[in-house]
Amino acid sequence: MIRVIFDARSVVPQSSGIGNYAASLLRHMVALDDGFSFTVLRHPGSTQPLVSSDRVREVQIVPGETKSVATLLRSGAVMRLKGHDLYHSPADMVPPRLPCPFVVTMHDMMWVEAPHLASSFLPSRLAMHLWYRSHFAHSIRGARVVVAISQATADAIARLYPNHAHKIRVVRHGLDAQRFDPARVPSRAVLEGWVPPDSPFLLAVGQGSPYKNHANIVRAFLHATRDMPDHRLVLVRRFARVDFEMRRLLARPEVRRKVLAYPFLPDEVLMALYGHARMLVFASHYEGCGMPAMEAMALGTPVVASRAAAVLEMTGDAALHADAGDVEDIAARISALLGDESLRQRLILAGRERVKQFSWDRCAAETLEVYREAVSRRE
C-alpha cells in the first residue's frame, strides 16, 4: 500500500478550476486502485467529505488554500503526519518542509514568465511575480516528479528550469462527462432575470485578469454584432483584479446595453449559459489548459478560441481560432460563426468528439503511475 498525503485545501465552496481538478482527481484515484491510501488535507470549515472510503482520512490541520501563506508558515503540522510515502500538491505550491518526498502539479507558469498578463496593477504584479518565482522554483527543483497539465505548461517549465525538464510528466485534465452532459442542461427559463428572454447571447468565462483578454473580447463582440441590437455578451468575470481599462470599457453606455457582466453565478445558471449560448468566446493570451472551452464543447456549444499554445493543444481543429491581440480577427470569427449554420454544426460535432480524449479515469491512472515512479525513484 502506497500512503499519500494529498493537499485538497483548494476545494472550497466557491469553486475554481484548481479546486475542481483536485476533487475530481482524488475521487477517481480512490475508485481506480485500492493499492493507495490517502491522508487528505482539507480547508478549515469543510463539512462534507470529498470521498467516502476506508482508505481515505481527511484532516483539517493547515488553514487557508494550497496557494496561501499558511502553506509556508504551518508546515510543522504537515511534518507531524508520519508514515507516508509521498506528498502531492495539486496546486503548484508545497510547504518548505515535508515528512516524505513530493510530487507537484503545475498548472501554468504565467506569473513567472508573463506577469504582465496576470495583473495590470504594477505593485501587485511585482509582488506576486517575486512570490511565485520563489515558490514555483522550490516546488519544481524539489519534486521527485513534476506533473504538467498540458504540453504547453511542460514546455514553459522546461524553458524556465531546463535542468529539471527530465522530471516533467504531462497528465492532461479530465472532464466530468456526467456533469457536462447536453441532456442535463437546464432549460432557458433558468436564465430569467440574468439574460433577456428574447436575446441571443454569446458567453465569455474566466478570471478578471489581463490574460483572459476580456477587453478585446468585448470590443470584438460589439464590432461583430453592430447590426444586431438584440444580441448580448454574458461575461462571467470571476475574481476581478484591479483593471482600469475594463472598468472604463464596461462603463460606456453602448457596452452597458449589450454586455451583461457578472462576478459569480450559481452553478445551475452557469450550466444554462453554457448550454444555450450561441458560442463561447475564449480568446485568452495565455492558458495552462483552457477548461471553459472543453466544457463548452462537451455541452455542444461551439468555440471561438485564441491561438495560445495550450488552447490550440486542447481544442485542436474543433474550434475557430483567432489572434488574441487582433480585435478584427476575433470579430471576424464571431461573425463567421453567427452567420454560418453549417459551420456551427460542424464545430459542435467536432467539439463533442474532441472532449472524449479528456477523461478523469485516464488522468487518475496516469497520476497514480506518477506516484509509483516517484516512490521508486531514489534521489
N, C-alpha and C positions, 0 to 999 in steps of 0.2 A: 504494500500500500504506500503510495507516494502522498505525503502530507503537505498541503499547500496553504499558505496564508494568502487570501485573495482580498484586495482592498476595494470594497464596493461602496465607499463613502460618497461617491459621486451620484449614487442613486438616491435622489431626493424627490419630493412631491412635484416640484416644478421641473418637469423632465428636460433633459438635454441630450444631445447626441452621444456624449461620452457615458452618461448615466444609462441610457438605453442599451448601449453596447455592453457595458459591464453586466447589467442584469440579464440580458439575453444570453450572453456568452456563458455565464455561470450556470444558468438553468440547463442549457444544452449540454455542457460538460458533465454535470452531475448525472443527467439522464443517459449519457452515452457510454460511460465507462465506470464500473464500480471499483477500479483499481486506484482511485484517488479519493482522498478525504480533504475537506476544506474547512479552515477557520476563516470566517468571513468578517472583515471589519465593516461595520455599519455606521452610518451617520447617526449621531445622537438624536434621539426622538423618533427613530424608525420604529414603527409599531407592527408592521406586517412582515413576516419572513419572506425572503426572496425565493426560497425553495425549501420544501419540506423533505428532509432526508436524514436518516441516522448517520450519514457521512458528512453532514454539514452542521457546524456550530457557529452561530452568529454572535458577535460580541460588539459592544459599544464602549471602546476604551480610548479612542482618539477623537477629539472634536473636529468639526469642520469637514469640508470636502477634501478629496485627494490632493487637488492643486491649491492647498491653502497653507498658511504659515504654520498651522498646527502640525502638518506633516513633518516639518523640520524641528519643531520645538518639543514635540511629545513622542519622540522615537523611543524613549525609555519604556513606555507602555508596550510597544511592539516587541522590544527586546525581551520582555518577560514571557513572551509566547515561545516556550521551549519545545523541542522535539519535532520541529518541522524541517522539511527537506528543501522547500522553495517558497519564495515570496513573489507574488505577481501584482504589480501595479498596472491596471489597465488604463491609466490616465496620466502618462508622461513623467510623473514625479515619484521619487521614492524617498523614504526617510534617510538621514545621514548614517544611521546605524541600524543594522538588521541582524537577527539571530541566525540567518541562513543565506545562501546565495539567492539572487533575484533575477527575474525577467521583467522587462518593462515594455508596454505597448506605447509606441509613439504615433500620434495622430497626424501631426504636421509640424513643420519647422518654421512657420511664418514669423513668430516673434523673434527668431534668431536671424533668419536670412532676409526677411522683408518686413521689418517692424512698422514701416510707414503704411502698410496695408492693414495692420492690426489696429492702429489708433491714429486719428488725425490730431490728437491733443498732445503736443510735444512733451510736456513734463511726464505725462503718463506713458508715452511711447518710450522715452529714455529709461524710465524706472523699470518698466516691465521687460524691456529688451535685456537689461542687465540681469534682472531676476531670472528670466527664463534661460538666458545663455549660460548662467552659472549652474542652474539645477538640471537643465537638459544634459549638459556636459557630464555632470555627476551620474545621471541615470544611464547614459549611453556607455560611458567608459567603465562603469562598474558592473554592468549587466552581464550575465552569462550568455544570454541571447536577447536581442532587440527585435521585437515584433513591429513591423511597419504595416499599416492598414492598406497601403497601396504601393505600387511600384514607384509612383511619383514621390511618396514620402521616403521610401527606401533610397531613392536617388539623391534626395535632399540630404539625408543623413550621411550618405557616403561622400557627398561634396564637402560637408562641414567637418566630418570626423573620418577621414579616409582610413586611418589606422584601425578602425573598428568596423569597417564595411563587411568583413568576413562573418560577423556575428548577426547580421540582419537577416530576418526571415519575413517574407511577405505573406500575411494572412489577411485576406480581404473580409470585410464585414459580411454578415448575413442580413437577410430581410425576413421579417415576421410575415410569412405568407398568409397566416390566418387573419392577422390584423389588417393587412393591406390586401384584402380580397375585394374585388369590384362588387361582388354580390352583397357585401356588408356596408357599402357606402350609404350613409344616412340620406334621407330624402332632401330635396332642395328646400323644403319647408323649414328645416333646421336653421337655415341661414336668414330667416326672417328677423329683421332688426339689425342684421350685420351687413347684408347686401340688398339693394333694391330688387324686388322680386322679378322685374322685367328686364333687368340689366345683365347682358352677357359680361363675364368678367375673366380677367387674367389673374394669375397668382404669382407672388414672389414671397419666399420664406427665408428667414435667416437672421443671424445676429445683426445688430445695428453697428457694424464695423465697416471701414472702407473697403475691405477685401470683398465684401458681398456686392459692391458696385450698385447699390440701390439708387444713387443719384442718376447714373446713366440708364438704369432700367426705367425709372420714372420718365426721363426725357425721351427715351426711345418709344415707350408706350404712348406718350402724348403725341409724338410725331406720327406714329403708325395709325392712331385712331383719331386723327384730327377731324375727319369727316364722319366720325361715329360717336355722336354725343351720348348715346346710351351706354357705351362700354365703360367698364370700371377696371381699375387695377386694385386688387386687395394685397396690401403689403403687411405681412406679419413680421414685425421687426423686433425681435426679442433682444433683451439685454442691450438696449441702445446706449452707446457711449457718447461722449462729447463730440458733436458733429455739427458745426455751424453751417456747413454747406447744405446738409439735408434739412436742417431747421428752417433755413431761408427758403429752400425749394418747396417744402411742404406747406409753407405759409402763403404761397402765391394763390390767388383766387382760382385760377384755372386748374391748379393742382388739387386744391381742396374740393372742387366739384367732382373730379374724376378719380381721385386716389383715396382709398379707404385704408388708413394706417392703424394697425392695432399692435400693442406691445406683447400681448399674450392672449391666447384663446383656449376655451375648453376643448378637450380632445375631440369630442363629437363634432364641434363646429369646424375644427381644422380638417377632420376627415371629409366632411361635406364639401369644404372648399376644394380640397384635392380632387374629389370625385366629380365635381360639377364645373370646374374651371375649364375655359377653352384651351388653356395651356399653362404650364409653369414656365416662368422666365427665370433662368438660373445662370446669369451671366457673370459669375464670380471672376475676380482677378486671380484668386488663389484658393485652393482647397486641398484638404488631405484625402478626401474621399468624394463627398457630394451626395449625402443621403437623401436630401429632398428630391433630387432628380430620380433616384432609384425608387423612392416611394410613389412619386407621381406616375412613373412608367408602370409600376405594378397595378395602379388603380385605373389605367387606361387613359391617362392624361398626357398628351404629347408635350415635349420639352424643347424650348429654345435655350441652348446652353452655350457657355463660353468655350474657348479652346485652351483653358488651363489644363495642365498635364493630367491631373487626377480626374478632372471632369471628362476629358476625352477617353481616358482609360476606362472609366466606369460606364459612360453612355455609348461608346463605340459609334456605330452608324445608326443608332436608334434615336437620335436627336438631330435638330438643326443647330449648327454651330456658328457662332459669330465672334468677332474680335471684341473683347470686353471693353477696350478703350475707344471703340468706334460706335457712337450713338446711331449713326445712319445704318451701319451694318446690323446692329441689333434690331432696329426698327424694320429693316427690310425682311429679316427672318420672321418677325412677328406678323408683318403684312402678308408674307407668303403663306403662313400657316392659317391666318384668318380667312384668306381668300381661296384656298385650295383644299376642298374636302377630301379629294383622293390622297393628297399628301398627308393630311391629318390622319386618315385611316391607316395609311402605310406605317406611319410613325407609332400609332397606337399598337399595332400588331408587332412591330419590331421591338418596341419597349417591353411588351409583355414577355417576349422571348428572351430578351436581354437579361431581365432580372432573374430568370431561372438559374443563372450562374451563381447567384449570391444566396447561399443557404446557411442557416445557423448551424446545422449539423456538420457541414463541411468546415466552417470556421472553428467550431468546437473541436473537431477531430484534429485539425491542423495545429490548434493551440495545445492540445494535450500532447501531441508529438513534440512540440517545442519544449514542454515541461520535461519529457523524457530525455531529450537531448541535453537540456540544462542540468539536470540532476546527474547525468552520466559523465558530463564534461568536467574535467579537473583543470583548474587554472591557478 
